[in-house]
Amino acid sequence: MSDLDDLRAIAPPPAQPSPRPDLQAARDALGVDLPADYAALAETYGSGSFGGFLWLLVPGAGNPNLELVRQAELRLADLRAVQADGEELPYEPRVAAGGLLPWAITDNGDTAYWRIDDPAAPDGWTVVVNEGRGPDWHAFDGGAPAFLAAWLSGRERVSVFPDDVPEDPPGFTPLG
């Protein structure tokens, strides 16, 4: 069973996901390919929230707050500002080796990123989550669908998330 299949069993996708993600435009704008498991995730689910808390960023989303490229620019600019103010970051706030690329945000302002070890090998990127109002980071050794399935099922407790999420039962709520 794939990570996406595991996620589908926990949080069934909508019958008709929101508009098809513009993955090529995102690749062009970001200068990197996106992980294949994320492309399948975005095509399967579209824009919406998992567990009543975590919102998937999707290329070409109609809502600019959930548009992957726009949020990448904003979230990485915020990290660069924090870094310029003297906070040490465990990752570089850029889409490059040693850097980050956001793929989801939470109601509390936390951000789920891919940790980019090798920009040419996106299927090997793993997930890190930065708390929205502090310097704490939570690392997960897997991709976006694996992270979502582990968190929603309770197999992974995310240290920067509140204890009352995900909702019970966990699920996916499409935007719109």
N, C-alpha and C positions, 0 to 999 in steps of 0.2 A: 504494500500500500504506500503510495506517495504521500508526502507531507500535505499536499493539496487535497488528496482524498481524505486524509485524516481530518483536516479542517472542515471539509464538506460534511462529514458525519457529525461534527460537533455544532457547526453553524451553517445550515444549508444556505446556498446562495439564492439570490432572487431568480425568478423564472426569466425575467428580462432585465439584465444589468443595464445601468445607465449608459449613455453613449460609449461606444467602443473607444478605448484609450488610444491616444495618438502617440504610440511608442516611438515611431521614427522621428517625430518632431522633438520628443524628449531627448533621444540619442543625439540628434543634431545640436540641440541647445546645450546639453550637458557635456558633450564630447566623449561620452562613454556609453557602452552598451549597458542595458539593465539586465539583472539576473533573469534567466528564463523562468524560474519558479514565480518571480514577481510578475512577469508579463502574463503568465497564466492566471495568477491571482487577480490582477487588475481586469483582465478580460472576463473572468468568471463572476466577479462580484461587482465591479464598478465602484462608484463613489458611495460611501456609507460608513457606518460605524459598527465595530465589533465589540460585543460585550457591553453595549451602552456607554462606551467610554473612549475607545481608540478609533480614530478616523483614518481611513486609507487615503493616501495621496495618489491621485491618478492623473497621468498626462492628459491634458485637454479637458479636465473636469469643468463643467459649467460654473461651479462655485469656485471663485478664485482662492478661497481659503483652503480648498482641497486640491488645487492644481499643483502637481508635482514640481514642475520647473520653477514656478513662482515661489513656492514654499522653500525650495532648495536655496534660491537666492536670498530670501528673507532670513531663514534659519541660520544659514552659514554667515551672513552679515552680522547677525546678532552674536554669534560665537566669536567672530573676529573683534567685535566691539568689547566683549567681555575680556578677551585675551589682551586687547590693547589697554584695558584698565588694570592689567596686572594679574588676572587670574590665570593660573596654569591649567592648560587643557591636556588631557591624555591623548587627544587626536588633533590633527590639523584641520582647521575649518575651511576645507577646500575639497573639491572633487578631484583627488589625485592620490597617489600611493601614500599611505599613512593618514589619509583624510576620511571624510564622511560624506554621506549623501542621505538626506532624510527621505523616509517613505511613509511615515504615519505620525500623527499628532494626537494628543489627548485633550479631553475637556479641561484638564488642569494646566495645560501648557507644556507638558512633557513632550519630548520628540524622540521617535524611534528612527535611528539611522542605520545605514549599512556602514560597517567599518571596511574601508577599501584597502586591502593588502596589495592587490595587484589590479590596476585599472583594466588590464586586458583579460582578466579572468573573473568576471562578475558573479559567476555561479559559485565561487568560493567565498564571497563576501559574507560576513556574519553580522549579527544585530547587536547594537548597543543602544541603550535608552538613557537619555539625559533628563533629569528632573527639571521641571520648568522654573522653579524658583530656588535653585541651589546648584552646587557643584557636583552632586552625586551622579554616578553612572552605574548602569547595570548591564553586564555583558551576557550574551547568549551565544552559544556555539552552534549556530544554524542560521538558515535564511528566514525570510519573512513568513511564509506559510508555516514552517516548523515552529517559529516563535509564537504565532497566533494560536496554533493548535495546542501547544504546550501551556500557554497562559490561560486560554479559555477552558481547558480541561482541568486546570489546577495542578498540572505536573510541574509548572514553573511559576514560582512566586516572584513577581517583579518588585524588587526592593523600593523602587521610587514611586510605585503606584499605591494608592490608598487600599486599605484592606477590604473595602466594600465593593471592589470591582474584580472581575467582571460581574455583570448582572446574572441572576440565577432564574431560569436557565440561560446560559450564554447563547448568543445568537448574532445575527447580522441584520442591521436595519439599513436598507438602501436609502440614499438621499433622494428626496423628491416626493 
